[in-house]
Amino acid sequence: VQLEESGGGSVQAGGSLRLSCAVSGPTYKTIFVGWFRQTPGKERDLVATIGRISTWPTYSDSAKGRFTISLPNDKTTVYLQRNNRKSDDTAVYYCGAGRHQESMNTWGQGTQVTVSS
């Protein structure tokens, strides 16, 4: 299983950014794919997950209404869209995958997102 994130970078507050996670490997090992984010000194926090079979998205309470996770029909890339970014969105964003929604056991290398005010 391999996960490769892309789309990170610097954006001004109020701008939009879409992150991509390219998923490769057996579907049974990557039934759920999620986006997480981490800031220095803090734990990695869930943003959103989506099922590659069900395609049903779930969001953390703080992410609801702010982020959109999506999975196109080819089901090989998972996107995370955030419009109107704010400075507290600055973090390293990680893509994770696993057989269960509650536990991701494969991770990408992470992509830095920096929002400047």
N, C-alpha and C positions, 0 to 999 in steps of 0.2 A: 504494500500500500504506500502510495506517495501522495502528499498534499503540497501544493505549491501556491503560495499566496502572491498576489501582485496588486498594484493599484495604490499603494501607500504613497505618502509624500507630504508636502506642505500645502496647506490651504488656509486662506483667510477665514476668519469667523463669518458665518453666513453662507459660505460656499458649500458645494456638494462634493462628495467623493464616493466612488464605488470601488469596493474591494472585490477581488476575484480569488476563488480557491479552485484550482484545477485538481480534480480527484482522479486517481488511477489506482487500479487494483480490484480485487473481487468485490462485487456488490455486497455479498453477505458479511464482509468485514467492515463495510462503510455504509451501513444501513442508515445511520444518522450522521449528519455533518453539521457542525456548529461553528459559530464565530465567538471568540472570547477576546478579552482585552486585559492588558496588565500595565500598570504604572510602577515606577521604581518603588521598592519597599512594600508593595502590596501584592495580594494574591491575584491570581488570574480569575477574572469574573466572566460569567456567562453573559453574552449579548443576545444570541438567538440560535436556535437549531431548526433543522428541517429534515424530514425523512425523505430519502431518495426513492422510496417505494410509495409511501403515502403522500409525500410532498406537503405534509401539514406543518406549517411553521409554528414555533413557540418562541416567546420572547420573555426576557427577564422583565420584572416590573418597571425597572428604570429605562428599559429599551422600548417599551410599548409606545407606539405613536411617534417614535423618533427614528427608528431604524426599520428597514425592510430587508428581509432575507428572501432570496428567490432561487429557484432551480429550474432552468429551461428544460424543454422536452428531452434534450439529449442526456440530461442528468449527469454530465461530466464536470460541470462548473457550478459552484455555488457563489452567489453574489450577495454582498451586503451593501446596501445603499443608505446613505445618511445625508439628508438635505439640511441646510441651515445649521451647519456644524458650529459648535461652541468650543471654547478653549478647554473645557473639561473632557472633551472627546480625545484630547491628546493622549496617546498610549501606543503600545505595541499590540497589534491585532494578530491573533493566532487563529488558524483554522484547525479544527479537530474533527476526528471521525471515529466511529465505533459501532458496535453491534447494538448497543443500548443507548438510549437518549441520555441517561443519567451518567454515563461513563464513557469518555473518549479515550482511546488508547493509542491513537496515532496523531501526531501533531506536525504541522508545518513549521517552517523556520521563523515565521512571524514577519510582519511588515509594519514599519513605523509610520504613524500618522501624527502630524504636528499641526495643530490649529493655532494660528496667531491672531490676536485681536487687533 
